[in-house]
Amino acid sequence: MTLTIYDETGRMLYSQEGEFAKGYNAFTLNRAEVNTAGVLYYKVATATDSGSMKMVEMK
């Protein structure tokens, strides 16, 4: 599974991969790793599916 975070222009800001078992899983993200504020988009992708959403990061 891969988590990727993009800014409004589509520039990739952060990416993290992980191996997870079936069930509830979570990525832990430190605010300093992204180091930006405003509207951001994140995408979670597996080998067969993906989904993306918008989030707002405030400083």
N, C-alpha and C positions, 0 to 999 in steps of 0.2 A: 504494500500500500504506500502511496506517495502523497504527501501534502505539499502543495505549491501555493505561494502567496504572490499576487501581482498588484501593482499600483494601477491607477486609472488609465495610464498610457499603455498598459500591457507589459511593462518591464517586470521581469521576475525579481522579487526581493528576497525570497527565502524558499528553500526546498528541503524536505526531510523524508527519508524512506524508513519504513519499519516493517517487520514481520509480525503479524498478529494472527491469533487463533480466531475461530468463529465466536461471535458474541459482541458484547460492548467493548469498544476500544477507544483510546484517546491519545492525542498528541499533546505534548506539553510545549508551550511556546513562551519564550522569554521576550518581553517587550523590547529589550535592547537588541535582540537579534534582527528584528524587522527595522527598527530605528527610523520610523516615519509615522506621520499622522494623516488622517483624512479617510477617504473612501478606498477600501482595499477589496480585492476579490481573492477568494481561496478556492482551490480545486482539490478534491480528494479522489484519487484514481486507484483502481485495482486492475488486475489483469483482464477483467471482463467488463467492468463498469466504471463510471466516473460521475461526479456531481460537483457543481460549483455554486457558490453563494457570495453575496456581498456582505461586508462588515464595515463598521466605522471604528477607527482607532483614534482615540483622543489622548492628547498629551497632558 
